[in-house]
Amino acid sequence: MTRSSLLGCAFLLACACPAVAREIAGADQALARFKAESARPAAPENGPEAIKRQFQEHLAQLTATVATLPPQEAATRWLTLVDEWRPLIAAWPHDQTLAFRNLLAALPGPEAWDALAAAVADRKSTGGPASPAFLRMLIAALRGDVTASQSSYAAWRKEAPETHDSDGDLEKLFATLSGTSPSASAVYEAQLTALEQGGDEYSLSEVPDLVTELGAAKAEAILKRVLTRSDVALGEIAGVETRRLALKIALGLKDRLAAPQWGLIQDTTPESMALYATLDRKFPRKGNNRQGSYERAVADGYHLRHLILTGKTAEAVRLAELVTKDEYSDPQVAFPLSEDEDLTKNGEGKAITAFLSTLLEQHPALPYWTNLVEYSARFGPEAKPGQAREPSVTLLGKIFARTDLAAATHDEIGEALLNAHLAADQPEDAVRVLRVLLAERLATPPKLNSTTRNPAALACQLLELGRLLKNDEWIRQGIADGCTAFQNGLSTGSNLDTYTALLFTLNQPAEAEDLLVSHWIGESRTETSYYAGSISPIATLASYYHRLGRHADVVKLMEEGTGWGATDLGFLGYEARFKLTAAQSLAALGRKDEARRILLAYLPVRAGDDAAYELLLSLGGDDVIPLLDSLYARNRFEERPLIWKAKRLLDDGRLDDAEKTIRAAIAVDPSDGEQGKGDRLRAYAVFADVMEKKGDAAQAATLRTAVSAIRLSEDADDFRYAGLTRRAIAMYERSLGLFADAYCIQSRLALVAEAAGDLAKAEEHYQRAYELMPDSFGEVESHCFGCEGIFSEPRAQGIAERIFTRLAAQPGAKAQVFYLLGYLRDAQERPKEALEQYRRAVQIDPDYFNAWEKILTGKSKNGAPHAVSQEAALHLMRLSPSSARYHLNEITDFRAAWPLLVAAVKAQPPAPVPLFEFKADKARLASLPGMARRLDILSGGAGSYGERVATPGGMLTLHPLFRDLANEASH
């Protein structure tokens, strides 16, 4: 034994064996001693970590109280905190708890900004984090002091030019703040000059509206410089006049064109076709036909149409064959139905239809069969005088019966024939083709990443047709083929959702359950990563049990199942509708307190969900009406709280209050267009109940008839989307017999009639829809589902022009008329005129949310000056505090914006909180390798709910200027 070992033993013996022996204290005293001594306060730390913790305490205290402090004291305390922060960020430059944005969150309001400016005015520049020059720059930006901002920026850049704003982003933002930000045309010209001088390689393919901004002469000079370069091929060009000028210049340059300017060809005019001929000669196709240019593909489409319309059929056939080999070939590019020109003029649509028929009969492998069905349904010959058009069923059937076709060609023709039979209202023939395709694809499975629809999708279509047309044989076949497809992996996730929903509707719950359980098990075996907010297979299964009314099964899966992707229901994500499902099932089981807690967390985020309000009213309570009032106060453009408040008032017998409230709800959005099937016009249903209770049976009946018409039109939508266009038209007409003043039904009927080639009917219903629109829109317009393309067709635009200009000329025209004129001008690519109309709308109604939004979102095209776009942004923030963060980028007047930021903070949804623990999943996740580090996120820790901010200063850090300033602060 070594000497050191001996000494060690001697020491241990001495400690263990004192001179006087004593008894062991025992566990009780040991625990008591442990508790007493461990509870003693630790000795104060004076090290760096303690200083950092002390700063964080000071920061938290100021953040919580700054809004209540006198201006001078708030300014002094904030600057003191900055001085305390500077050495800390130098020591821990990557510590996110010390990020400068946290200091901005504690920023005092505008009443203290002058005091801040005075306090930093005489500080000597020292460099380092948040230097005096930096602070002067920051505070000058807040105060809108342009001169001070720019001089402080220059001083700050001198301190360390190699690290400060090296990419010039702040410089650009300060230019915007000062109102000296260059126009899009000036930026474009500067980038062109830099490129000519060998500078950065700017992409000049997207051209602003040079003619409008600079005039024709200067625009021509710039375009000539661009068009003689070999490294710039023009793509999107803003403004009709700028496009025309570019085309004219290109034609004049001819052989001097150094790049293939296919993007200039946007129609079949003689000028465009002349340029096509020049480019085709100067830049011929390569041997493999791989052009690598979408613009060329579009130009080929226009030239192909030109050849057809001028009777050059042989050349058109050669080009149609050739372009299919191109990398960017697309049948919809070659034969687009949506055009600036009206395809009905001079028989153009009929000519293209006839050409396609001839072409495909001779060359069935070409991929234009879908185009033929669309064109023939619209422009083909009538089956009989006065009857619907024949969508080339005969030709398609003849070619489909051939046995010498390649599999891909056979599939494409089969799909086209299926759609043609549906369009011709021949569902039995359509199903016969569908069953052939199903049998073939189940026998020889296609690749799921191909354009061919997989067997599960075809089975869903067969089930839907069986449901709509009440054919039990089709339903049985669809179920059998669907099961086979899913068992063999011939499906996708979207197929599963559609298929199980159809099985539920068709009262086949067991088959759907088997599929969902198999999907859940299969996903669990992949050990895929879990993400907070994801909707997992177990949630899909639980939602299905909920639809079946098996609420105990829902809760059992929540308590004992795994795979939720979170440790608690509260952290599934703001948009997870399963929270409502859980609340409904708990309420059905009598666990109303748990249901209510979940519901109150869900409603502020999904305030348009009628089912959630229905549950709220069923749970009852004296606070229901105050809760509904608070939800409406968060967003005055969401009418659902008012609808359900009226329902509660009706239930309480307060009929006058109920009528007043429901009328207010209808005024918010009379068309109720954003709601899905079964919920649209719910306000009118409640209104009918109110009027019936008040003894006005006639008005109640009228309102209920309107709701019935909408429900019938929603059923018509199902037939329309199933391809049964003619039956859909008949159903829309029946619904209009019930409620002729429904603009949404008029719109959908017009669109479907035009697609079916009944142009007279389309024109009649377009006209009526446009006449009804001004009274159908509120301050938030929501086009109904299915009629979003109401202004897309040239024929429709002409009718809208006539109707809206007439209405606008009438005394006292509503703001909605000018809004709709602006909407039309946008569709016509006349953005500056659109801006004029939107501005007229907001002059009449300063609270017209959608008009302000159009002004702002169209800024890049309508050329609105910064003062106008900022005015729009401020109004949008005022009108909708909950969406204020999305309009911040336009703000440079931060004094005006500050109270709106205060309101925006209050309007945020509450932070996620625990609602219902997924116990089994929490244990499972904790056991998975590498998951422990992520449990804080899955348990609602930092980062689990995005950029929620606690103060107006924190909201300000979402603005690009202050975000960049915060990033630069530590330099």
N, C-alpha and C positions, 0 to 999 in steps of 0.2 A: 504494500500500500504506500502511495506517495505521501510526502509531507502535506501537500495541499489537501489530499483526501482525508488525512487524519485530522487536520484542522477543521475541515468541514464537518466531520462526524462529531468532533468535540463541541463545535458550535451548536449543532442540532441537539446534542445531548444536554447541553447547558440550558437551552431554551425549553426543552421538553421536561426536564427534571429540576425544578427549582429546589432551593434548599428546604422549603417547607411545603409538603404535599397538600393539595386541596382537591375538593370534589369537582367533577365535571359539571358545568353549568346546565347542560341539557338543551334540548331543541327549543323549548318555549323561550328560554332566555336568549338563545342564539337568534331566533326570529325577531324577538323584541329589540335586541341590539342592532340587528340588520336594518329594521325599519327606522329606528331612531337615528342611526348614523347616516343611512342613505338619504334621509330626508333633510339632512343639514344642507344649507345652501353652499354651493361650491365657491371656492375662493375666487374673487373677481379676476377675470382675465384681462390682460393689457396688450395682448398680442394682436397681430393683423386681423385674425378672424373675428375677434371681439369688436374691433373697430368697424369691420364690415357689417356685422350684425347690428351695431349701434346705428350705422347709417340707414340700414333697411328699416329699423324701427322709426327713425325720424321721417323717412320717406313715406311710410305707411300712415304715420300720424298726420303729415301735411296733406297727403292725398285725400284723407278723410275729412279734413277741416278747412281746406283752402277756400272753399266757396263761402264760408261764413266769416272770414277774416276781413278787417278793414283793408282797403287797397294798398296803402303804404306798407303795412305789416305783412301782407301776403307777398308783396314784391321782395321785401327784405328777406323773409324766411325762405323764399324759393331760391334766391341767389346764394344765400348761406348754404343751402343744401347742395347747390351746384359746386360751390367751393369745397364742400366736404367730399363730394363725389370724385373730383378731379384726380387726387392721388390714388384713389381706390381703383379707378378704371385703368390707370397706368400700371398698377400692380397686377390686376386681373383683367386684361384686355378682352378675354373671350368669355367672361362670366355673364350669362344672359340676365341674371338677376340685377346686374349693374348696367344694363343697356340704357342708353340715354332716353329711349322712348318711355321708360318708366318715370323719368324726371318730367317729361312732357305731360304725362298723365296727371302730374301734380301741379300743372301750370295754372296760375290764377287767371281769372277772366279779364275782359277788355278794360274794366275799370282800373286795373292795376298796371296796364301796359305802359302808360305814360311814366309811371313811377319806375318801372323796370328800365325804360329807355334812359331816364335821367341817371339812374344808379350805375349803368354801365358806360355812360358817355365818356367819362374821364378815366376809365381803367386803361392802364398801359398794356399794349399787346405783348403777351408773353409766350405765345405759341402753346403747343400742347393741347390736351383735350379741352373742349369748350372754352377756347381762349376768348379774351374780351372782344376781339374782332368777330369771332364766330357768334358770340352772344348778341353783339350789336346787329349783325346780319339777321339773326333769328328774330329779334324783337322788331326790327324795322319791317321784316316781312309780315309779321303779325299786324302791325299798325298800318300797313299799306303805304309806308314811306318809301317811295321808289328811289329817290336820290340816295337816302341813307342805305338802302338795301344794296344798291350797286356799288357805292363807295366802300361799304363794309365787306362786300364780296371781294373786291379788288385787294383790300388790305389783307384779308384772310388768305387769299391765293398767294400773296407775296411771302407769307410766313413759311410755307413749305410747298412750293408749287408742284413738286413731284408727287405729293400724296393727296393734294386737295383737288377734288372734282376733276380728275384727269380726263374723264370722258365728256365733260362739259354739260352733264345733265342739269346740274343746278343753274348753270348759266342760262340754259334754255328756259328753265322754270322761272327764273327772275325776269327774263325777257317777257314772258307771258304776264307776270305780275305787273310789269311796267306798261303793258299795252303795246310793246314794241315787237312782239313775237311776229316773225315773218309769215306771210301768207303761204298757202300750199304751193302756189306758183313760184313764189320767190325761193322757197326751199328747193323746189324742183330745178330751177335755173342754177342755183348755187351748186347743187350736186352735179349737174351737167358740167359746169365750169371746172369743178374739182376733178371730174373724170377726164376732161380734156387736158388738164395739167398733170395728169399721171397720178392723181391722188387716189383716195379710197375708191373701191369698186362699188359704186351705188347702183342699185337696181332702178332703172328709169322706165320700166315697162308700164307701170301704172301712172297715167298722166292726169293731173288735175284739170279743172275746167279753165284752161289758159285763156280762152277767148273772153269769157265772162270777167275774169279777174284782171287781165292785162290789156285787152283789146286785140283786135284781129291782127294788126301789124306786128306787134311784139310777139304774139303767139306764133305767127308764121315764122318769124326769125328763129325762135327756139325750136320749133318742130323741124325746121330744115337742118339745124345742127344735129338734132337727134337722128333724123332719118338717113343721114349720110354716114352714120357710125355703123361699124360691123358688129359691135358688142351689145347693141340694144334692139330687142324685138318688142314692139309695143303690144300690150295686152289690153287691160281695161282702160278706157278713156272716158273721163267724166265730161258730161255736157254734149248735147247733140251737135252744136256748132263747132266745138273743138274736134269732134270725130269727123265731121264733114270736111273741115279744113285740112286735117291730117291726110285724109284720103285724096283730096285735091292736090296737095303738095307731093304725095307719093307718086301720083300719076304724072305729075310734071317732071319729077326727077328720073323716072323710068330706070335707065341703065345705071344711074348713079346710086341706086339703092344698094346698100352694103349688107343688109340683113333681110331675111324673109319676113316681111311685115304682114303676115296673115291676119293678125288681129284687127286690121283696118277693114276687113271684109265682114260686114254685119247685115247685109241684105242682098237682094238680087238685082239692084239697080245697074244700069249700063256702066256707071263709073266703077262700081265694085267688081263687076265681071271683067272689065278691062284690066283692072289691077290684078285680078286672079290670073288672067292670061299672061301678064308680064312676069309675075312671080313664079308661075308654073314653068315658064321657059327659063328664067334665070336661076331658079332653085329647084331643079327636077328631083323627083323621088329617087331615093337610093335603091340599090338593088334589092335589099331586104324589106323595103317599104317601111322601115322603122323611122318615122319622122321625129318622134319625141316632142311633138307639138300639139297641144290641144287646140291651139288657134288654127292650125292647118286643118284639123279635123272639122272644125266649125266651118271654115271657109269651103272645104270640100262639100259640106252639106248644102251650102247656098249655091255652089256651082252645079251640083247635082240637080237641085230643084230648078235652076235656070235651064239646064239642058232638057229636062222633062217638059217644062212649060213652053219651050221654043220648038218642041217636036223633034229634037235630036236624040231619038230613042236609043240608037245603037251606041252613041257616045255615052249616054247616061248609063246604059247597062255595063259598059266597060268600067266606068268610074265606080259604080255601085259594087262591082266585084273587087275592084282594086282597093277601095278604102277599107274594106273589111279586114284586110291584112295589116292595116296600120296599127301601131301601138296604141293610139288614142281613139281607135274606132269605137263608135257607140251608135247603135241604131237610133237612139233618141236624138243624137247630134245630127245624124244624117237626115232624119225626117222628123223634126220637132213639130208638135202640134201647137205649141204656144209660141206665137210669133207676133212681131210688131205689126206685120201686115195682116190683112183679113184674107184668110184662105178661101173665102166664099167668092171673092171678086174674080171675075173672068174665068170662073170654073176651075181655079187652081187646085182646090182640094180634090175635085173629081178627077182632074188630070193625074194627080199623084196617085190616087187610088187605082186608077186604070193601069198606070205604069207598074205599080207594085204587084198587081195581079199577074200581068204579063211576065214580069221579071221572075217572080217566084215560081211560076209554073214551069219556066225554063231552067231555073237555077234554085231548086228547093233548099240547097245547103246554105244559102245566104241568110243571115240572121235578121230578117225584116218581117217575120210573120206577125209579131205583136203589133208592129206598125200598121200592117195591112188590116188587122182587126179593128184598130182604133180609127183609121181613116175610113174604112168601109162602113163602120157603124155611123159615121158622121156624114160622109159624103158619097157613099155608095148608092146604087140605084134602089128605088123603093121596091119592096117585094110585090106590092100591088098599089095602084093609085090611092094615095091618102093613108097608106099603112107605113109602119116603121121600115127603116132601111135594112137591107140584107148584108150582114157583116161577113161576107165571103165564106159562108159555111160550106157551100158546095165545093169550091176549090180546095179548101182546107181538108174536107173529108176525103176527097179524091187523092190528094197527095199523102195524107196520113195512112191510107190503106196500102200504099206501096211497100214492098218488102225489101227494096234495094237501098233504103236510106241508112246512113250512119246513125248510131244510137243517139248521139247528141242532137242531130237534126230531127229524128223521129220524136224525141222528147219535146223539143221546142215547138214543133208543129202540133203535137198533142196538146200542149198547154194553150196554144193559140186557138185551136179548135174548141177546146173546153170553154174558153172565154167567149168565143164567137157564139156558141150555142146558148150560153147564158144571156148574152146581149140580145139574142134573137128570141128570147123567152122560150127556149127549148130545153128545160131542165132535165128531162128524161134522157135526151141525147147527150147533154153535158155529163150527166152521171155515168152514162155508158162509157164515155171517153175517160172519165176520171178513174173508173174501176180498172180499165185497161192499163192506164199509167201506174196505178197502185200495184197491180199484179206484177207488172214488169219490174218496177223498182224494188219490190220486196224480193223478187227472184234474183235480180242482178242489182245489188245495192249500189247507189251512186256515191260518189265522193261528197262528203257533207260540206266541203268548202267550195264546191262548184256552184254555178248559178242555177243548176237544176234543183227544184224543190225536193226536199227529202220526203220519204213515205209518211212520216208522222204529220207533216204539214198537209199533205194530201188527205190523210185520214181526218184531220180536223175540218177540212173543207167539206168532205162528204158528210160528216156529222152535222155541220152547220146547215147544209142544204136539207138534210133530213129533218132537222129541227124546224126550219122555216116553213118547209112544205109538208110537214107532218107525215113523213114517210118512214114507217117503222123498219122496213127492210134496209133502207139506206143507213139508218141509225145502227142496226145490228152489224152491218158490214163495216161501218166506220169504227165501231168499238173493236171488232175482231182484228181489223187491219192495224188500228192504232196500237193495240196491245202487242202485236207482232213487231211493229216498228220499234217500240220502246224496248222490248225485250232484246232486240238485236242491235240496240244502240244507234238506230237510224233516226235520230231526233236531236233537238236542241232544247235549252232551258225554256225558251219562249214557247216552243211547241207544248211542253209539259203544262205550263200555266193555262194555255188556251184549251188543251185537251181536257184537263181535270175540271176546268170551269164548265165546259160543255157537258161532261159526264154528270156534274152536279145538277145542271139545269135539266138534264134528261133523266134525272132520278136513277142514276147508276153510281151510288156512292162507294160501294165496295171496291169496284175496279179502280176508281180514282185513289182510294186510300192505299191500295196495294202499290200503285205507282209512286205515290208520295213517300211512303215508308221506304221503298227500295231506293229512291233518290236520296233520302236522308242517310240511309246506311252507306250508300256508295260514296257520298261526299265525306262522311266521317272517316272513311278508310284512306282518303287522300292526305289527311293531316294538313290541309291547306291552312294558310295563315288566317288569323282572326282579326277582323277590323271592327272597331266600334262604329256602329251605324249601319252595318251590313244586314240585309234581310236574308236569313239563312234557311236551309231546307226545313229545319225543325219549325221555324216560324210559319213557313208555307203550310206544313202539315197541321199545325195548331190552328191556323186560320181556316183551314178546311173543316176541321172539327167544329169550329165556331159556326161556320155556315150551316152545318148539320144540326146545330143546337146542342152539341155534346160539350157543354161548358166544363164539366168535371174533367174531361179528357184534356181540354186546353190547359187548365190549371195544373194537372198532373204533369204534363210535359214541361211546364214552366218550373215546377218544383223538382222534378227528378230527371229531366232530359238534359242532354248535352249537345253542344253545337250552336249555341246562341250567338257566339262571337262577342260576348260581353259578360260581365259579372253581375249585372243588374239591369232590369228593364229600363231604368232611367237613362242608361248610357247607350242604348241602341242607336241613338242619333235623333236629331230633331225631326227628320222626315219619316221615321219608322211608324207607319200606320198601325203596326201590330200593337202599339200601346193602347189604342182604342179597342182593339179586339180583346186584349187582356182585361181592360176595364169592364167591357160588356159582359165577359164571361164571369168575372168576379161578382159583378152586380147580380147576375142571374143566379149565382150560388148564395146570395144573401150577404156577401162580404162587401157591403156598400161603402164602408169607410175606406177600404183599400181602393175600390173602384173610383171613388171621388178624388182621392189623392192623385191617382194616375191621370184622371180626366183633367184636373186643374193644371197639370203640367203640360198636357197635350194641347188644349184649346188655344193658348196664346200663340202656338206655332202653326196649328192647322185650323185657323179661324174660319175657313170656308167649308168645313166638314159637317154636313147636316146631321149625320149619324151621331156625332159627338154631342151636338146640342140636344138631340132627342134623348140621349142617355142622361144628360144633365137635368132635363126637366123630369125625367122619370125618377131620378134620385131625390128630387125635391129639395126643400130647404128654404129658409127665409131670405137667404142671400143670393138666390138665383138671379133676380132682376138686377141688383147691383153688379153681379159678376158679368152679366150680359152688357150692361152699360160700360163697364171698364174695358171689355173686349172691343166694343165699338169705338170707344175713345182712342184706342191704340191705332185704329185704322178706319177713318170715316168713309173709305171707299169699299169696305167689306160690309155688305148688307146682311149677312147671315145672323149676326147678333140681334139685329132689329126684327128679322122675321121671327126668330124664336122668342124674342121678348113679347112680340104681339101674340104669339101662341100662348105664352104663359098668362098674359093679361086677359086673353079670351077665356082661358080655363078658370081664371079668378073672377070672371064676370064683369071685368072692367072694360066694357065694350067700346066706349068712346076713346079711351086711351089706346085700346088695341087697334082701332081704326086709324087713329092718328099715326101710330107707330108703323103699321104695315104700309100705309101710303108713303111714309118717309123711306121705307126699305125699297119700295118699287122705284122711287125717284132716283136712288143711287145708281141703279143699273136696270132700266126697264126691260131690256131684252134677256138679262140673266144668261148671257151667252156662254160663259166659261164653265157652267155646270154640266155634269155628265148626265147620262140617260137616267130618267126617273126623278131627278132633282130640279130640272129646269122649271121655272115659273112656280116654284113652291110658294112664293109670296102670294101669288094669285089664288092658290088653293086655300091659304090661311085667310086671305081677304074674303073669299067666298063664305067661309065658315062664320066670319065676323058679321057679314051682311045678313046672312041667314038668321043669326041670333038677334040681329037688330030688326028683323021683320021684313027685310027687303029681299024677298025670294027671287024676284026677277033678276036683280043684279047678281045675286049669288049664282043663279043658273047660267047667266052669261059668262061669268068668270070660270065656272067649272067647265063650260063648253070649250073655252080657250085652252084650259089645261089639258082637256081630252084631245084637242087638236094637236098639241105639242107631243103628247104621248104617242099618238098615231104617227106623227112625222118621225119620231125616234124609232119606231118599228120600221118605218120606210127606210130609214138610214141603214138598218141591218140588211134589207134586201138590196139596197144600192151597193153596199160594200161587198155583198156576196156576188155581185155581177148581174143580178136580176133587175136590170135598169128599168124595163118597161113596167114591171110590177111596182117598183118604187115610185115611178111617175104617177101611176094610178092612185097609190096610197097618199102621195103628197097632195094630189088634187082633191081627194076625199077630205084630207085634214084641212085644206083651205075652205072647203064647204062648211066646215065648222067654225073656222076662225080666219077670215080672209085678210085681216089686218096684221098677220104675223109676218114681219119682214123676213125672219129667218127661214120660214117655209117657202115664201116667195123666192128667196135667193137660191135655196137648194134646188127648187124645181127648175129655175132658170138655168142653173149650171148643168143639171142632168139632162134637160131638154136639149141644150146646145150640144152636149157630148153625144146625144143620140141623133143629132141631125135635124131636130125639129126647131128650125130657127124662128119661125113665127111664134111658136109657144114660148121659146126662150126670151124673145124680145118683149112679149107681153108681161112676163113675170119679172124680168129685169126692171122694167119701167115701174111696176108697182112696188117692188122692193126698194128702189131708190126713193120713191115718194114717201115710203113709210119710215125710212132710216132716221131722219132727223128727230122724230118723236120716239124712236126706239132706243136711242143712245142716251146715256147719262154723261156725267163728267168723266167717267171711265168707260170707254167703249170696249166691248168684248164681242167680237164677231162670233156668231154661234159656230159650234163644231159642224164642219161640213160645208160652210159657205165662206171660207177664208179667201177663196180666189175670186170673189165677186167683182173685182175691178181688173182682172188679169186679161180678159179677152178684148180685142179691139172693138167688137160689136158692142160689148157691155160698156166700154169706155165712152163710146159715142152717145149711148142712151143716158149714161150718168151725166155727161157734159150738158146735155139738153135739160135734164131735170134739175140739177143743182144750180146751174146758172140762172134758171127761171126762179127758183126759190130764193136765191141770194138777192135777186133784184126786188123782191117784195119788201115793203116797209116792215120793220120790226123782225127781220129774219133772225132765227135762232143761231146761237153760236155753233150748234152742231152742223148747220148747213155749210158754214165756212170751213169747219174741221173736215167735213167730207169732201169739199172741193180741194182742200190741201192733200187729203189722202189720194184723191184722183190724180192730182198733179204729180205726186210722187210716182204713181203707177205709170204715168206718161213720161217719166224722166224729165220733169220740169221742176227741179228742186227749189229754185229761187221763187217761182210763183207759188209753190207749195208753202214756203215760209211765209209769204205775204198772207195767205189764207189762214194759216195757223195763228198768226199774230192778230188777225181780225177776230178770230174766235176768242182769244184770251182778252182782247179789249172788251168784248161783250160780257165774258164770264171769266174773271181773273182766277177762279178756282177750277178751271177746266184742266184737270190733271193730264189727260191724254194729249191735249193740244200742246201743253208745255213740254211733255215728253218728246213729241214729234219734233219740236223746235230744237231740242237738245240733241237727240239721237241723229238728226239729219245734218248736224253741223258740218261734217266733212264734205257734204255735197251742196248744202244750201248756202254756204258762205256766210252764215250768221256771224257778225262781229262778236268779239268776246263779251262786250257789255250785254248783248242779247242772250247769249248762251248762259252767262252767269245769272242773269235775271231769271231764266228758265230754271236753272239749278236751284236757286234760292226758293222759288215758288214750289218746286217739287219737294224740297226738304221741309218746307212749311206744311204742305198738304199731306205729306206722308212721312212723318218722322221715322217710322220703322224701316224705311228704305233710303234714309238720308245718306248713308255711307256710299251708296252707289252713284250719288250725284256730286260727291265732294271734289272730283278732279277739276271741275270748272270754276271753283271758288277762288277768288283772290281777295275779296273783301271779307276778311276773317272777323271783323267786328260785327258785321251784319249776320255772319253765319253762326257766331257763338251761341246765341240763345236757341238757335235751331239744333245745334249740337247737344245742348243740354236736353232738349226734348227728345233727340234721337237716342241718347243714353237711356232715358226713362222708358222709351218705347221698345227696347230690346226684349226678346223673350227671356225669362228667367234662366239662370244657369241650371244645367241638369243636376238633379238630386237623386239619391237612391229612392226607388219606388217599389221594387219587388226583386229580391235577391234570387238569382239563379244558382242555388246552392250547389247542385251537382256540377254545373259547368265551372263554377269558381274553383272547386277542388280539382277538377280535371285540368283546367288551365294552369293552375299553380304547379301541377306535376309535370307539365310538358317542358322539355329542354328549351332553355332560352326564353320562356314566357314570363318568368318572374319580373324581368325588367320592364315588361309591358303591362303588367297588371295595374299599374297606377293609371295608365291611359284607359284601360278597359274598365276601371273602377271610377271613371269620371275625373281623373287627374288632369294636369295641365295638357292642353292640346286636344282635349276630347270634344270641345265644342267651338272650335274655330276662334275667330277674332272678336270675341265678346270683350267689350271695354267698359270700364267702370266710371269714367269721367269724360267731360267734353274735351279735355286735353288729350286723353287717350284716343278719342274719336278722331281728333285732328291728326294723329300719327298715321291714319289711313290715307291722308292726302299725300300725293306724290312729293310735294315740296318738303313737307315735314318728315316724311319717311326718309327722304334722301339726307335731310339735315341731321336726323337722328343717326343715320349710318355714318355720316362724316364727323360726328361730334367727338369721337374718341381719337381723331388724328391730331 
